[in-house]
Amino acid sequence: MDLNNKLESLKNAIEKESGIIVNSVSRCRKLSEWLKNKNVFISYSTLSRMFQLSSQQYHTHISTLDHISKAIGFSSYDHFIKLKKDESLSSISLKQAQMHLTLLGHQGNPIKSAQFFIERIIENEVVYCSLTYPLAKQLLDGNKKNETALKLLGSSSIGRKHFFQYYVDEDDISGIYSHSINNYFICNSSDGEEFTFSKLYYLRKLVLKNPNQYKQVNQFLDEIELNKLHLNNLHLYSRWVEAKLLAIYAEHKKIDKEFLVHQTQIIINYFKGDKPKNEVIASIGRWNRALVLTGQHDKNSLPDSWIEFSINELLNGFQDLEFQSPTYAFLTKQEGFKISKNLIPFNHWDNAILTSSLFLQSGNYLKNQKDFYNQKLGIHPIFLNNLIK
């Protein structure tokens, strides 16, 4: 990447991050103000020369480039350039891998496709997770599912994690992802965290779509050792308690206050402990998601600190729309709560973004689109109605 291209890349990045297209001096003033809010002080005149809006010849100082790079999340200009270079190489490598996978599909080699996927994931997990969708299209095309290739993936820990967990197509409870974990993932992993994860995922989806299945859901939840999850695995515990709240509501249409207070306090206590921050954040999002879907947003039914706790994490903790949006929806149910919808649109999965959008809509919109969310996401009207209220 030559010098001019490097500078253009940084200019494009700051425009994208700030949302300000710099094509006039007045826009330079706006960008200067935006940078000031990031504690980066660069005059509009310097910016106008950098964006070639001034007739003056000007060589941008490296310190200016460092400050702009820091404003968009990099440690320095060199750091920005290095990551951009790595990103370009990764993009080329991924395109080559996708082309090869497509070629194997045209040749009718599903086993080779599955083997190729496993090998490339080992090489570069972050980049090659993008192969999950095209591979799924090959192996799960309508009713023509390739059992042998799926079992190969299910028998491999790499396949179970990076195909059956990372490939998400949850249009309904009998969708590709649910079908996969229920019929292959579980068959090849009869105990341990992988089995528990797949079962908890399935049970949550089951009760959301079919509330009358609460007995079956409760039976399976009771078979999972809650105390063990509570003490050792926040990720699985938060999934268990979310499914449990949904099942209780499906059966009784109300929730015991003691249960709500106790489980909410457990999550708060986790936050005070030494659990990884990302796990705690996800548990907050899952719990608020369950509270909103079951209509349990009365602050008098929750620990006094939960509202303040959720506000603090909404503003400072979340890095993922999937968990941030239900917390935002929960807080908007509180009287007098006002905050701009400046949320983080990051997520790996398109379907999770669609699910997140459910919690960001107005009641009138949801009322008109209830059938869509019911059919697309498999959420029964008794839960959707709590979002409309």
Buried (B, 14 or more C-beta within 10 A) or exposed (E): EEEEEBBEBBBEBBBEBBEBEBEEBEBBBBBBEBBEEBEBEBEBBBBBBBBEBBEEEEEBEEEBBBBBBBBBEBEBBEBBBEEBEEEEEBEEBBEEBBEBBBEBBEEEBBEBBBBBBBEBBEEEEEBBBBBBBBBBBBBBEEEEBBEEBBBBBBEBEBBBBBBBBBBBBBBBBEBBBBBBBBBBBBEBBEEEEBBBBBBBBBBBBBBBBBBEBBEBBBEBBEEBEBEEBBEEBBBBBBBBBBBBBBBBBBBEEEBEEEBBBEBBBBBBEBBEEEBEEBBBBBBBBBBBBBBBBBBBBEEEBBBEEBBEBBBEBBEEBBEBBBBBBBBBBBBBBBEEEEEEEEBEEEBEBEBBBBBBEBBBBEEEEBEEBBEEBBEBBBBBEBBBBBBBE
